[in-house]
Amino acid sequence: MSQILGTKQRFFQPIRRKFSKGNCWKQSRTESVKISILKELLELDTVRLRGYKLSSWITGIPRSGHFASTNSVSRKHKAADVAHEKFSSESANNRISSGATLGSGQYFVDFYMGTPARKYSLIADTGSDLIWIQCYPCSKCYSQSNPIYYPNNSSSFSSVSCSAKQCFLVPAPPHDSCSSRFPTSCQYTYEYNDGSSTSGFLASETVTMISSSGERLKISNITFGCGLSNEGQTLHGSNGVLGLGQGPVSFASQLGDLYGSIFSYCLVDYLKATTDTSLLVFGDAKISQSLRNAIQYTPLLKNSFAETYYYVGIKHVRLNGRVLPIPSKLWQIDSAGYGGTIVDSGTTLTYFRKAAYSLIVAAFKRAITMPRVAPIQGLDLCFNVSADSGIKIPEFSILLEGDVLFQPPAENYLIDTALDVKCIAMQGVDSPLGSNTIGNLLQQNFHVEYDRSRARLGFVSANCSSSS
């Protein structure tokens, strides 16, 4: 996430890079290069990944007591009430941009909420469910780039009662209670395994998006967390988090079938300026017919122990077309729900289980002849690329279930970390219970489609800067 505003601003001026056909690379230098952003990216990213648990990565106390029967509410969530009859036939858009210039490894979504609608910058996160935003009066809040949300300034704001069914879909704070005679607002505590957390109360609001024809679309009764006590380095610079997971309180789930249970994004180059934006689209994205014809789909796999995540199946990994000898069990979800591979927009690097990662690193070492340098900021495999001649970069690809090949360009997995130094943007997961995760760097300049109604994930290489 981005740094705390109000402290000394960190700037990152990237090394300009160019990959020509065949992944031969030549580097031109800038006058000054600072890598503060990389340090924050790795420190904040690693803990999150290694902390994945089967209970998603949310912890809290299940609600019980007088309204315990409500806890069995169906996980199939209804679409939010809508105030526009054309919604189902049009897609709805939100702008999405890289947070790199703010020191963040995340992508921020422009999210308009309240009446009148005001803009908030939320982290686009397919690895969690809750939508939440910092609210006034905040007892413990971090600095953010936009003004805080004031409930009293919105005529469409409404708190959610502790007896409402939505309240049983979020974890309760310690010693939580709810009176059947005098129900109060629904309190929640939502904790992430990287140490970040939000506590507050549930509420409902009207959200405004832009249709594919440019019309303003208002969606009422969206449930969200009004965060009064929020902390964690991974959150700084944002107003909160836009949960896009498969749980019932995520924004994607609350929209339900309103947009065909499909959403997609196209992540611009991470080091592009924040003025280079793309779109987070709900419904069928308006992409060219050539891109539409080229989309490949792989099945979304179910894991009943971790319903939030979007799992895909890896068949094997290749380097320069050669299949690496990685045991298939390292790609599979086991009977207890551990393992498997998650696609996550809220994780920056790509992570593999340790045994698979070791074999991938060994293959890169054999394939890249540049002199190696000491690990930088936790990245194990780094190279000195100061030679003037063109350098052949090995092609990395992943064969997914359905026999579809995901082949990202070299700049998605070999990143600049210092002048004349590049590192493989992957790390190993030490825990034997951990999952593999395809992070947002590897997804740069791909149109990625989450088709929940057909349980499939689609992708196609695209110029994301031109898709906005």
N, C-alpha and C positions, 0 to 999 in steps of 0.2 A: 504494500500500500504506500501511498505518498507520505512524506514526512509531515511533522507537526508544523502547521503554519505559525508564523510568529517567531520561529527560531531561525537560525542562519539558513538561508535558502541554499539548496544544493543544485548545482547545474551539471548537466552531462552533455558534453559535446561529442557525438559519436565519431568514430573513425569511418570515413566514407568507404563504402565497399562496393565492389563490382564483381558479379559472377557472370562470366561469359558462357557461351554454349560449351557443354562438356564439363561444366563446373571447374574451369581453370580460373584462377583468381589472381588479381593484382590489386595492390593496396596503394592508395594515395593518402598522405598524412595531413591532418589538420594541425594548426599551430598549437592547440592545447587540448589535452584529453583528460577528462576526469572520470573516475569509475565509482564514485560514491553510490550511484544508483544500483550498481551490480551488487555491492555489499548488502544494501538493504533488501534487494530482491531475494538474495539467497537466504539471508537470515530469517526473513519473514515467510518465505516459501517452504523451507525444508521442514519446519516443525509441523506445519499444517498437513503435509503429505504423510509424514511418518505417524501422524496421530489418527489416521482414519480408523474408525471403529465400526462394528456392525450395527450399532445403534445410530447410524450415520455418523456425523461428527458433531452431534448435538447431545448435550447432556442436560438432565433436569429431573425433577421429581414428578412421576406420573400422578395425575389428579385422581383423587378418590374421595369417598365420603358420601354426603347426601346425594350428590348428583352423579354417583359412580356409573349408573347405567348409561349415561350419555357418552361415556368413554368408548363405547362400542360403535360410535357413529361411523357410517360407511366412509371408506377412504376415497370413494368416487365423488369428487366434489362437483357441485353444480356450477355452471357458469354464472358469473356475476350478472346482476340486473344491468340492462343496457338502456341507454336513452336515445338510441338511433337505430332505425330499422335496417339500414344498409350495412350494418357491421358485418354480418355473416358473409356478405358477398365481396367485401373489400379487405385488404390487408391493412394492418396498423403498424406504424413505424415509430421507433425511438432512435435518436442518433447515439452512436457509440464511438468512443475514441480511446486512444492509448493514454495511460497516466504516466508515461515515462518521464516527461519533462517536470512532473511533480515528484519524481523519485519513487513512483509506484510501479509494481509489476502487474498491475491489474488493468482492466478495461472499464471505463466509466460510461454509464448510460444516462442520457438526459431524461429525467422522469418528472412529468408534470402532474402535480397533485393538489387537491383542494379547490375551493370556490371562493374567490377567483383562483385560477390555476397558477402555481408558481413552480419554477424549475429547481430540481434537486439532482445532485450527481450521485448516483448509486452504483455500487460495484455489481457488475453482471456476473452472477455466480450460479453455474449449473450444478455445483456441488453442495448446495444447501437449499432450504425451502422458504424460510421466513422472509417476508418483506418487512423491513423496519427502517425507521428514520429517526434521527435525533430530534427530540421534542423539548419545547419549553414547558415548564421550568426544569432545566437540567441540573440534577444534583452532582453528576460526574460525567462530563462530556469532553471529548477531544476537540481540537480546532478543526474547522472544515472550510472548504472553499466558498460555499454559498451560505446565505442566512439560514438560521435554524427554523424549523417548522413551529409555527404558533397555532395550536388548535383553535383558539378563540378567534383567529383571523379568517377562519374558513366556515362558511355557512353550511357546508356539506359534511362536516366532521361529526362523528357520533361514536361514543365509547361502546365497547362490547361488554355485556354483563357476564359475571362469572358463572351464570347458569346457562349461558348460550352454548350451543354445540361447538362453535368455533373454539371456545375456551379449552375444550378437551383435546384439541389437536396441537397444543403447544405445551412445553414443560412448565411446571409451576415452580415458584420460588419456595424455599424452605418455609415450613410452618404456614403454608397457604391454607385458607379456609374460605368457605362461601356459605352464607346464610340463605336458607330457602325462603325465609320471610322478607329479608332485606338484602337481596343480592347486590354486591358491589361490582366495580369494574373488574375485568379479568386481568390478573397480574401474571406476568411471565418472566422467566429467566432462560436465556438462550446462550449457550456457551459453545465456543469452537475450540478444537483441540490445539490450535496455535496459541491459546491463552486469551484470545479476544472474547468479548462477551457483550451482551446487551440485556438490560432489565427494564421493565416498564409495564405498560398496560396495552391490551389489544383495543383497537378502534377500527372504524370503517371510514372510507373516504371515496371521493370521486377522482378518478384518474383520467387525464386527457392525453390522447395520442393523435397522431396525424395519419390520415388515410393515404392510400396510394394515389388518390386523386387530389391530395392536398387539403382535404376537409378535416376540421377538428372533430374528433370523436371522443365523446364522454362516456365513461364506464363507471357506474355507481356501485356502492357497497363492496368495495375491495377491502378485505381485511388486512391490516398491517399492524406492526408493533410500534408503539409510540415510546421510543427509548429515552428513559430518564437517567439511566446510569450505564454508560457505555465506555469500554476501554479496549485497547489493543493496538499495537503498532500497525497491524495490517489494515486498519480502518482509516487511518489518518488521511485527510484530504477529501474524503467522501462524506456524504450526508447519511450514509447507511448502506444497506445491502439489498439488492433485488434478487431474491431467491428464485431460481428457475428450475429447481429439481422436480422430482416426480411425486413428492409428498403433497397432501391435500391443501396446505396453506401457501404453496408457492404461487407466484403470479401466473405461471403457465397453467397450473391446475385450476386456479380460480377462473381463468378465462374459459376453461373447459372446451366445449365444442364450438364456441363462438367463432373461432377462426380455424376450425378444422383440426384442432389439437396439433398444430404445426407451428414451430417458430424456427428462425434461422438467424445467423449473423455472418458477417464477413469481417474478420479482424485485420485492420490495416497494419502495416509494418510497425512493430513495436517502437522503433526509434523515430518514427515520423512525428512531425509537429502536431500539437493538439488540434490545429486547424484542419488536419486531414482526418475526416470522419467517415464512418460508414453507417450502416443501419442494423439495428436489431428489429427483425420483422416478425409479426405474428400473422399467420396466414400464408398464402402463397406469395413468395417474393417475386417481384417483377424483374426477372433476370432475362438475359437474351436467350433466344431459342437454342443457340449453339451450346450455351452453358447448361441449359435445361436438359438437352439431349446427352450431355457428357456426364451428368451426375451419376455417381456410383453409390449403391446402397448396401449397407451391411446390417444384419439384424441387431436390434437392441435386446440384450439378454436380461432375464429376470434373476434377481437375487432377493428372495423373500426376507432375508435378514437385513438388507440394506436397500430399502425401496426408493430412497431419495436419488441414488446415483444412476447415471446412464452408462451401462456396461456394454462393451463390445467384445467380440471374440477374436483374439490374435491366433492365426495359424502358424505363422513363422515370421522371422525378421531376416532381411537380406542386407548385405553390404556388397556393392558392385555386382548385384545380381546373384550372389552366392548365398545360399540359405545357411544361416548360422546354426550350429548344433545345440540348440537350446531345448531342453526337455519340455514336452507339451504341457506337463503338469504345472509349469511355472506360469502358464497363461490361463489356467482354468480356475473357476470358482469351485472350491471344495464343498463337501457335504455340510460343513459348518458355516458356510457363507464367506470364508476367507479367500483372498486372492482375486483373480480376475483382473480386468482392465477397465478403467474409468476414463471417460472423456470429460474434462473439467475446465471450464473457462476461467475459473477462479484460482487455478494453480499455474504458475509461470513456466517452470522447467518441466521436462518430461522425466518421469521416474519409472525405474524397473526394479523388480525384486532382485535382491543382491546377486543371486547365482546367474540370472539372465544378464544383468548389468555387467558383470565381470567378463562374460563372454563377448558382449558387444564392445566393451572397451578394448579388449585384447584384439578384436578384429580391426578396430580403428587404428590401433598402434601399428599393426602390420601393414595397413593400407596407406598410412600417411608417413611420408619420408622426411618431413620437416623436423628440425631438432626440437625435442621436447623441453619444456620448462617446468618449474615447480608448480604444483596446484595453486590456483588463485581462487580465493573466497569459496573454498569447498568444491570447486570444479576440479575433478581429478586429472583430466587429460587436456593439457594445454600445449600449444606449439608456438615457436618463434617463426613468424611468417615474413621476416624482413628481406628475404631474398627477392631480387628484382624479377626473376623469371616467373612465368606462369606456373601455378601450383595446381596439380590435379587433386580435386576434392572427391573422395569416394561417395557414391550414391547410396543413401540410406533409404530403405523402404520397409513397409509393414504390410504383409498379406493378411487381410481380415476375412472373417467368415463370409461366405458368399463368393469367395475367390475374387475379391476386389482389392486392388493394390493402392495403398496410400503412400505416395512418394513425394515428400516435401522437398523444396529446394534447399540447397546447402546452407543458405543464410538463416534458415529456421532451426538448424541444429548445430551450427558452428558459429559462435558469436564472438564479437570483439570484446576483450576484457581489459586491454591496455594497448599502448602503442606497439604495433608489430606482434601482438599476441592474440591468438584465438583459442577458444576452449570449446569442447563438446558440451552442449547445453543439456546435459543429462546427469542424473545422480541415481545412486542405488538406495533402495529401501532396506534398512537393516533388519527390521522385524520380520520373522518368518510368517507372520499373519498379515503382512501388508499387501497392498494392491499395486498393480502397475497403473500409472496415470499419464494420459496424453494431455500435456499442458498447453497453455495458450500460445507460447512461442512456436510450437510445432504446427499450430493451426493457422498461423499468419497467412494472409492472402489465399485462403480457401473459403469458399462459400460452404458453410456447414449447416445442415438442415436436420432438426430433431422432429421426426414424424412420429408422434406418440400414438396416433390412431392406428398406424400400420406397424408399430414397434420396429422402426428402422431408423438408421442414421445415414444421411447422405452427405457427400462431399464432392467438390470439384474445384480445381485450381482456378483462381480468379484474381483480377487486379482490384483489390478491395477499395483502394483510394478512389476509384472511378465509379463505385457502386452506390455512392451517396447522392 
